[in-house]
Every structure is written in C-alpha cells, then in structure tokens.
Amino acid sequence: MSRVSLMFRRGRRMLSWWMAIAAVAHGTAIAVVVAVDRLRKRRDPPGGEFPRTPPQTLTVSSTDVTVYTYGQHVYDAMLESIRGAERRVYFETFIWKSDDVGQQFKDELIAAARRGVEVYVIVDSWGNLVVDPRFKKLPDLPTLHVLWFPFFRPGLLTMNMRKTGRDHRKLLVVDDEVGYVGGYNIGSLYATQWRDTHVRLEGPSVWELQDAFTDFWNEHRAAGQPELPDTGAQRWEPRIRAAENTPSRLLFPVRGLYLEAIDRAESHVYITQGYFIPDREILHALIAAADRGVDVRVLVPEVSNHVIADWAARTFYRTLLEAGVTLWLFTGAMVHAKTMTVDGRWSTIGTANIDRMSMTGNFEVNLEIFDDELARHMEQVFATDLTNARQLTLEEWSQRGPVTRVLEQLIKPFGPLL
C-alpha cells in the first residue's frame, strides 16, 4: 500500500472519529437542556398569567383594524364571524388542537358548510402530527373543501427549495369582508395561557388576506378541488399590505420588510418575538440601528415552549447587549407574538418569527401597516408587556457559568434549522 493511500485511510478514519465525537457531543448537549427544561417545568410550571391589553379598533384609511392580545378575545370574534358567514369562509392554521376550542371551530365550520356557505380549510399536516386522527375527519359535504398541506415535502431530499417549507400561516377570511391574521393557532392553551397578537381587518384591505389565501389554495389544491377566483384589488391601499413568504416561488418579502424598517429607524424599534434567532443581516441591521442611537428593544419569552430555540437564541445575546440593544424576558407565560413597531409610524403583525425557518423557509404572511395611531397603540401594547418582563443586563449575562457557555456553543449550529 502506498504512503499516500495509507495517509488517506488514516485521514478518513480520523474524520469519521471526529464526526462521531461531534455528533455525540451535540446530541448530549440537546439531551441535557431538554431534560433540565422538562424537570424545571414539572417543578415550576408556568402560570399563564400576564397583563392584558383590551382589544382596540382603529381606522386606517377605510379599514377598521382591531388588535387582539388575548386568545379568548380573538377566538370569540372569529367564531362570531364564522357564525355570521353567508357566502364563503377561508380558514387556515398551522396547529388545530382537538380540545374544547378546537372543537368549537370545527363545529362552526361544519355548521356553516351545512347551511350552504362555501367553506375552504387549509391545515398543515406536520403541525398537527400528534392531533387525534379522529378529530381530523371532516364530513363529506359539497360545500366543505379541505386541503391538508402534506407532511412530507420532497424538496428536503432533492434540495429543491421550491418544494420545502411548512404552512405556518394563521388566516381567517369571511365573506371577503372580515379577515384575521396573526400568531394564534387554534387551541385551549392559547386561549388563556399564551400571550400572542392577532389583528382583525374589516373593510377594503381584507383583500390582502383574501388574496393570500386564494394564491395558496390555487397553487396547492388537489385535483378535483375547485379553483378560487383571483379578483384583484378593488382599490390600491399602500398603508396596509400583506407580505407573503412563498418558498415555492422563492419569494421571502417578510424578511425584506423587517430589514427595511430597521434600516429606516431614527428613534426606536420595538420587537416582540416568540422565537428570536436572527440571521446575519437582521443581526447587523439591529446593531447598526443601536450604533446610530436608535432605542432597540427585543422582547422574548424567558422560557419558551421550544427549549432548543431558546438556547440557540442565547448565542446572540452578548453581541446584542454589547451593541446597546436591550433584551427583555417575558416571565410566567409564553409570549408567541410576531410583531415590530418602528418610530411611531410603522408596524407589522403576522405569523413569521425572526428565525431562518420563518424568514426563508416556511409559508408565512405578515401585514405591514403605515399608521401613526396604530403604531402608538402597538407601543402601548409593548409597554404593557414590559410590566411582565425583566431586563437582561450584560453584567448578568457575563456571569453565567462555563458549562452553560459550552452547551450554548454546542447547540448554536442548530439555530439555522429552527
């Protein structure tokens, strides 16, 4: 055997050992943080108590915009809208629990279809993997059309970005007159124990959500399912616009609207996120804003429902704190909102997290709204949330132990997958 061949074999063996050791180390880190998280939540479960901001309706151009920050409030409004439907209902969700709240939505959608309303339902199969299969069965009615977005996406194997991504959107449109979008999935837990944000539109700008649903349905409907009419906007209203992340078209405008708004900021940027794992460009934009004197505040859960996402986010904390970004940890409950408001002028509310999966992976929809009064209300919501949060300081963060630091670095590579 030649010397070169022998060196090649040794190198390959060393590489195999290194990869095995790395896999064990990363796997052990994940197992440790998951086990500790489960133990902590069993010993000290979150109470689900947090200050509430009552629903408030503001008029933007000719559209009434209502902001909801408490699940039961928005569910009551959504169910009332479905009960009042006369022509059509478009309903889309990532998670639909088989509990009391989930059953209420199921019953109302079926009742609407039985009274002759054309009901269209889109549900992500992955998001509902553990839901009771019996709950997923809907009656065979000529007016009830159901699209289960497939569990397996072939692009994961073929590296075809156009055939990847989950349907992470949460939409409801009734009679083309009322529309809802935001972070709330459907379930009893979210009704009272999670802090999230949803928005209701009533007026011409409902077309933004209607069009988002229509585009998705027509692209992914099964053979034999009806095609929805693409009506076009009755009027152009630049103050309320929907940005749709669409992997199948390689379009990710939600990320762009975040970057542009942060880049324009002169006074302040207030961000609320359930899962905050910024990519390089968003991280640099936040740092640049803080460097030029913008008051950049980021509110995240102190402990979320996805512990790996928490630990992946932690790897950015020192960089942000050193740049002057203030970090606020929401305590006692899960904050799941996906919002940002800038300079008292501009706001976004929608379904996309600031992480790779939402920004460049999943189907998402965010509204961007140019309105001073709405932005002031979103600032009030943010201020209310801060009363239930504690500020994380650079001094506190620097005092964490060496084991914690090692675990963070071992989990950091998984950030782009979340």
N, C-alpha and C positions, 0 to 999 in steps of 0.2 A: 504494500500500500504506500503510495507516495506521501511525502511530507505535507503537501498542500491538502490532499484528501483527508489525512489524519487531523489536520488543524480544522478543516471544515466540519468534520464529525464532532470534534470536541466543542467547537463553537456552537453547533446546533444543539448539542446536549446541554451546554451551559444556558443557552437561550430558553430551552424547554424548562430547565430547572427554575430560571428566573421568572418565567411566566407563571409557573405553578406556585412559586412562593408569593408572587404578587397577587394572584387570584385568591390564595388563602388569606393573605393579609387584608385585602379589600373585603372579602366575604366575612371575615371575622369582625372587622370594624362595623359592617352593617348589622351583623347579628347582635353585637354588643349594644349599639344605640337603640335598636328595635326592642331588645329585651328590657333595657333600662326604662325606655319610654312606656312600655306596657306595665311594668311594675309601678312606675310613678303614677300613671293614670288610674291604676287599680287602687292605689293607696290614697290618691288625692284627685278624684275625678273632677273635671271642670263643671262648675255650677251652672253655666249658661246664662248668668245674669249680667246685664250690661245696660248702660243708659240708652234710651230710645229717642230718636228724633221723629216726631209725628209726621205723617205724610203731608207734603205741601205741594200745591198746584200753582204753577207759574205759566204765563202765556209767553211763548216765543214765536214771534210773527203771528200766524193764525192757528198755531197748535198749542193745546194745553199739555203741559209737561208736569207729571206728578212723580216725585222722588219718594221711594219707599226704602226704609232701612230696617224693617221688622217683617219677618216672614209671614206671620199670620195676617198682617195688613194687606200685603200684596196678594196672598192666596185668596183672601176674601174677595178682593176686587177682581181677580182673574176668574174665579168661579162665577161671580155675578155676571161678568161679561159673557161667559160661555152660556149661561142660562138664558141670556137675552139674545143670543145669536139667532138671526133669521135667514141668512143666506149661506155663509161659509165660516169655517173655523180652521185656522192653521196653528198647529201645536207642535212644538219641537223642544226636546230636552235631552240632556246628556244622561242624567240619572232620574229614574222614576221609581221610587220605593213602593213596595207592596204593603204599605201601612195605612193608617186611617186617612191621612191626607192624600196619599197616592190613590186610594180607593175613591175618594170624593171626586178627584179629577177624572178618573176612569168612568165613574157613573155619569158625570155631567157630559162628557164627550159622547158616550153611547146614547144618552138621552137626546142630545142634540141631533145625532145622526138619525135616530128613530123618528124624530118629528120632521125630518126632511132636510135638515141642514147638511150641506156637503162638508164633511169633517176630514181633514188631512192631518195625519200624525207621523212625525219622524222621531225615532228614538235610536240612540247609539247602543249597539249590542254589547260592546266592551264595557261601557259604563254601567250596564245592568246585568253583568255576568252572574252576580250572586242573587239576583232577584228571583223569587219563586216562579218557576216556569208557568204555573197555573195562572198567575197574575198577568202574564204577558199575552194570554189568549184573549182576543177580542172577537166579538160576534161578526159573522159574515153578513154584512149589510151593504146594499148597493151604494149607500151614501157615506160609508166609512172606509177610508183608504189609508193603509198603514205601510210605512217604509221602515224596516229595521235596518239601520246602517250596519254593514257587515262587520262581524267580529274580526275576521282575518283580512288584512289588506295586503295584496300580493307585492306591492312595492317594497315591503320590508325585506323580501328575499331578492328581488331583482334590482334593488337600489334605484327604483324609479320613484322620484319624489312626487310625481303626479298621482300615484296610487298608494299614498300613505296618509296618515293623519286620522284622528278621531273627530266625530261630530260633537264638539264641545259647546255648541250653541244652546241658548235657552230663549225661545221665542214663543209668543202667542199673538196672533192677529185675528180679530173678529170683525166680519162684515166689511173689511177694508176701512174701518172707521176708528178702531181702537187697537193699539198694539203695545206689547210689553217686551222688554229685554233687560237682561242683567245677569247677576251671578247666581240667582236662586235656582237650584234644582228642585225637584218635587219630592217632599217627604216631611214627616212629622218632626224629625230632629231639626230641620232647617226652619220650621215654622216659629219656634220659640227659643232655640238654644244657640243658633248661629247668627252672627252679625254680618249681613250682606247688603247689597244695594241693587235695587231694580228700578226701572223707570217705565212709566206709562205715557203713551202718546195718544192724544185724541185730536184729530184734525188732518190736514193735508199731508203732514210729514209721516203719517203712518205708512205711506207708500214706501218709505225707506226699508221698513221691516217686512212689508208685504213682498217687495221685490227680492229681498234677501231670501225669504222662504221659497218664493217661486223659482229663483235660479237654482237653488239646491235641489228642490224636488224634481224639476225637469231634467237635471243632469244625472240624478241617481235613481230615478223611479224604475221600477221593474217593467218588463214587457207586459203590456195589457193594462197598466195603470194609466189613468188619464193625465194628459198634459195640461198644466195650468197656463192660463193666458198671460202673456207678458204685455201689460197695459201701457207701460211708460208713465213717467211722472206727469200729473196734471199741471203742475207748476214747479218751477225751479226755486228751491229754498235753501240757499247756501248756509243758513245759520244752524240747520240740523241736518246732519248727513251720517249715513251708515257706512262704516268701513268694514269690508268683509275679507278676512283671510281665507284664501281658497287654494289649498295645496294642488288640486287638480289642474289649476291654471298657473301655478307658481306665482300667485299674487298674495302679498302679505302687507297690505296698507296699514293695518293697525300698528305695526311696529313703526312705520313711517310717521304716523300722526303723533305718536309718543315722542319720537326723536325731534320732529319739527317743533312741537310745542315746547319741549325742554330747551331747545336751541334759541327760541324766541324769548324765553322768560327774562324779565327785567327785575321783578320784585320777589315772587315766591312761587314755589312748586310744592303742592301737597299731594302725596301719593298714598293710596291705601291698597294693599295687595294681600291676598291670602298666601301666595307663593311668590317669593321675590328672588329670582336668580337672574340678574341682568346679564345680557351678553356684553361683549367688549364695547360696542358702540354706545349702548344705553348707559353703561357704567361711565364711560368717558364723557358723555353728554351731561350726566349728573355732576360729575366732578368739575367740569368746565363751568357749569352754572354756579356752583358753590364758589369757585375761584373768583368769579366776577361779582360776587356779593349777593347772589340770589339766595333767599332763605329756602333751602331744600329740606323737606321733611318727608320721611318714609315711615308709614305705619304698617306693621306686620303683626301676626299673632306671636305671642311669646312662645306658645306651643301650638302647632297646627295639628291637623289630623294625619299629616304625612311627615313622619319624623325625618325621613331621609331628605326630603325637600328642605326641612328646617336646617339640617346640618350642611347641606350644600349651600344654602343662603349665607350661613355664618362665615364662609370663607371670604365673603366680600365686605364684611363689617368693618374690619380695620381700615381698609382702603377708603371706604366711605367716611368713616369717622375722622380720619386724619385729614380728609379734604374739607371737612366742615359740614358735611351732611349730617342732620340729626336723625337718629333712629329711635322709634317709639314702639314699644312692645305691648300689644293689646292683651290684657290679663283676664283670666277667669272664663273665657269663652273663645270660640273660633271666629276670627274675622275672615270672611271669604270674599269681600268686595273687590272689584276690579275698577278703580276709579282714579282719576287725577284731575286736579283743577289748578289753573295757572293764571297768576296776575289779576285775578278778579274779572277775567274776560272769557276764559275758555275752559271747558270741562269735557271729560269723556267718562261714559258709563257703559259697561258692556260685559262680555264673557271672557275676555282674554287676560290671562295672567302675564306678568312680566317674567317670563321664563321661555326657554327655547321651544318647548312643545307648543305653547300658545302663539308665540311670535312668528315662528317659521315652521310649524308642524301641523297644527290642528285647524279645522274649520272653526272660525270664530266670527263674531260680529260685535263691534263697538260703535256706539253713537258718539259723534263729536258735536258739541253744542257751543256756539258762539253767542253768549248772552251774559251780560253783567249781573243781572238779578239772579239767574240760576247759579252762576259761579259764586256769588255771595252766599247763597243757600248751601252749596257744597262746602264752602269754607266753614259754615256753621256746623254742618254735619261732622266735618273733620275735628273742629274744636270740641264738640260733644264727645267724640270718640277718644280724644286725648285725655278726657277726665277719667277714662277707664284704662289708661296706658301709663307705663313708666318709661322714662327716657334712659336709653342705654348710653353710658358715657365711655369715652376712650379709656379712662382710668379703670373702670370696672372691667372692660373687655380685656385689658392688658394683664389682668390678674388671674385669668383662667389658667388652669394647670397644664403641665406638659402632656398628660395623657389625652386631655381634650384636644389640644393642638394637633397631636398625631392623628387622632380619629378624624378631625376635620380634613386634614390633607389626604387621608385615605379615601374619604367619601367625595372629595372635591371632583374627581373625574366623572362622577355620575351626574353632576349638575346638568350637562347638556342633554341628558336623556330624560330629564324631568320637566 
